[in-house]
Amino acid sequence: MRAIRRRADASQRELARWAGVHHGTVGRIEAGVLTPSIALLRRIIAVAGFQLAVVDGSGRVLTPMRDSDDTRDGAGRRYPSHLDTILDPEPGEWWADVYGLARPPETFYRNRAVRDAMRRRSQWEVRVAKYRNVPPPPRVVRPQW
């Protein structure tokens, strides 16, 4: 909070007034006595011209996922964001194929190890320049459920 105020060249009272909060709120946040909600923190830093961002361990900004019509099921619900969606699955890509059940229009890879291995292989194949001198990850054999 102090760094934000310094960059905005604002006192606690000025920053609080701009954000529409009591000046004591800014002081308590700076002192570590008050942990602000995300909404309050966004409001305070926005008046100083900043915004929140989520970064990974390497400092890369995590961008929001795009939401399009093909990322929703027939009832309009979003697919689980942590699973790789398989639209129009091939035989063997759905866990219930072995039971002879009707194949749905979409399914997911639920096995985390398989998903992670597939992502590593895909990144290696797509980001050629980055992985030019890196040996390829093993090919992923999809399990037959």
Secondary structure as UniProt FT lines:
FT   HELIX           2..8
FT   HELIX           12..19
FT   HELIX           23..31
FT   HELIX           38..47
FT   TURN            48..49
FT   TURN            57..58
FT   HELIX           69..71
FT   TURN            74..75
FT   TURN            81..82
FT   STRAND          85..87
FT   TURN            91..92
FT   HELIX           95..99
FT   STRAND          106..108
FT   HELIX           112..126
FT   TURN            128..133
//
